[in-house]
Amino acid sequence: MRIIILLSIVALSACTSKAQEAEANYLMVANETADVGMYRYRALCPHSKAVAAAYIEEKNAEKYREWKYKSDIECERASDPLAT
């Protein structure tokens, strides 16, 4: 667990853009989250939205669409008690 946190800190410090930082933050939360189902999606939803927003600010339409789609799915599953 400490190795993951250490790698995440290194990854955050090596980021060159806001989008890369948001994506590294998302990955850190994804690696730390032991929850399953809708609780995992509840933890990931705001972070995937932040990544999508960062990519739209950078005018990277392809990455924005990718993360927007991902955030839509995660946020939808966050309210579904049957989500796996």
C-alpha positions as CSV (number, residue, x, y, z in Angstrom):
1,M,0.0,0.0,0.0
2,R,2.8,2.4,0.8
3,I,4.4,1.7,-2.5
4,I,1.2,2.7,-4.3
5,I,1.0,5.9,-2.4
6,L,4.6,6.7,-3.0
7,L,4.3,6.0,-6.8
8,S,1.2,8.2,-6.9
9,I,3.0,11.1,-5.3
10,V,5.9,10.7,-7.8
11,A,3.4,10.6,-10.6
12,L,1.6,13.7,-9.4
13,S,4.9,15.6,-9.1
14,A,5.9,14.6,-12.7
15,C,2.7,15.9,-14.2
16,T,3.1,18.6,-16.8
17,S,-0.6,19.6,-17.2
18,K,-3.8,19.9,-15.2
19,A,-5.3,17.0,-17.1
20,Q,-2.4,14.8,-16.4
21,E,-2.6,15.7,-12.7
22,A,-6.3,15.0,-12.6
23,E,-5.7,11.7,-14.3
24,A,-3.0,10.7,-11.9
25,N,-5.3,11.7,-9.0
26,Y,-8.0,9.5,-10.5
27,L,-5.6,6.5,-10.7
28,M,-4.5,7.1,-7.2
29,V,-8.1,6.9,-5.9
30,A,-8.8,3.9,-8.1
31,N,-5.8,2.1,-6.7
32,E,-6.7,3.0,-3.1
33,T,-10.4,2.2,-3.3
34,A,-11.1,-1.3,-2.0
35,D,-14.8,-0.8,-2.3
36,V,-16.9,-2.7,-4.8
37,G,-20.0,-2.0,-6.8
38,M,-21.7,1.3,-6.4
39,Y,-19.4,2.4,-3.6
40,R,-16.4,2.2,-5.9
41,Y,-18.2,4.2,-8.6
42,R,-19.2,6.8,-6.0
43,A,-15.6,7.3,-5.1
44,L,-14.5,7.4,-8.8
45,C,-17.3,9.5,-10.3
46,P,-16.1,13.0,-9.2
47,H,-12.5,12.2,-10.2
48,S,-13.5,11.1,-13.7
49,K,-15.5,14.2,-14.1
50,A,-12.5,16.3,-13.0
51,V,-10.3,14.6,-15.6
52,A,-12.9,15.2,-18.4
53,A,-13.2,18.9,-17.3
54,A,-9.4,19.3,-17.4
55,Y,-9.2,17.8,-20.9
56,I,-11.9,20.1,-22.2
57,E,-10.0,23.1,-20.8
58,E,-6.9,21.9,-22.7
59,K,-9.1,21.6,-25.8
60,N,-8.3,17.9,-26.2
61,A,-11.6,16.7,-27.7
62,E,-10.6,13.0,-28.1
63,K,-9.5,12.6,-24.5
64,Y,-12.5,14.7,-23.3
65,R,-14.9,12.3,-25.1
66,E,-13.1,9.3,-23.6
67,W,-13.3,10.6,-20.0
68,K,-16.8,12.1,-20.4
69,Y,-18.1,8.7,-21.5
70,K,-16.2,7.0,-18.6
71,S,-17.6,9.5,-16.1
72,D,-21.1,9.2,-17.4
73,I,-21.0,5.4,-16.8
74,E,-19.3,5.7,-13.4
75,C,-21.7,8.3,-12.2
76,E,-24.7,6.3,-13.4
77,R,-23.5,3.2,-11.7
78,A,-22.8,5.1,-8.5
79,S,-26.6,5.2,-7.8
80,D,-27.2,1.6,-8.9
81,P,-27.2,-0.8,-5.9
82,L,-26.8,-3.7,-8.3
83,A,-23.7,-2.3,-10.0
84,T,-20.7,-4.6,-10.1
